[in-house]
Amino acid sequence: MTAIRQEAMQMLEKVPEDKLSYVIQIMQGVNGLLGVPETEEKTDVNLEQFIMPATERGQNADNYIRELRDNDRIFSQSVLRIIFR
């Protein structure tokens, strides 16, 4: 056993039992550490399935947000006028 492997084993022995699941997840995430091949076969995902159809509400969202922002400015200015009279 190499020195690095021995050190790793000693460190693992010190990890509390309830934390071992986190260590395992980290080890599984590191490519090649557990014999996972570096070039895994990727499956193509059709991203079109995540696109939602356009709605009237969605198409007018920019105008709606702009209107809210403008109304907020008008309200803020009115409040400031009342406060500083």
N, C-alpha and C positions, 0 to 999 in steps of 0.2 A: 504494500500500500504506500502511495506517495505521501509526502509530508502535507501537501495541500489537502488530500483526501482525508488524512487523519485529523487535520485541523477542522475540516468541515464536519466530520463525524462528532468531534468533541463539542463543537458549537451546537449541533443538532441535539445532542444529549442534554444541553443546558436549557433548551427551549421548553417552556411550560407546555403541558399537554394540550391546553385549550388554544394555544397559538400555533400548533403544528399545521392546522389546515391552511393558515396564511402562508406558511413557509412552502407547503406543497404547491399552492397556487402560483407562488413566485417561481418555483422551480419548473413547473409545467410551462410557464410563460417564456422561459428562456429557451431559445431555439438550440437544439442539439444537446442540451444538458441531460435530458432523459432519453436520448436516442431518437428524438423526433427529427425526421429529415428536414433539411433546410428548405428544400423546394417542395412545398406541399401543393397539391393540385388545387387550383382555384376554380370555383364554379362561377359561371357568369350569372349575375343577378340582373333581372330586367328592372331597371330603375323606373321605367314608365309606370309600373304598378303603384308607385308611391305618389304620383302626381294626382292631385285632386282636381276634379272638374271646376272650371271657373264659375263663380256665382256672381250675381249682380252685387251682392254685398262686398265680395272680395275685390271686384273691379273698381268699386267706389271707395275702397278703404283709404287710399291716399288722400282723396278729397275730404273724407270724413275726419281723418286725423288732422289735416290742415285746418279744417273748420273748428275743431276742438281747440287747437292751439291758438287760433285767432280769437276765439271767444274767451279763452283763458287770459289772453293779454288784455282784452277789453275789460274784463272783470277786475283784473289786477290793477289796471290804471284807475278804474272807478273807485276801488277801495282806497288806493293811495290818495286820491283827491279828497275823499271824505276824511281820511285820517289827518291830512296835513292842511286842512282848511283853517 
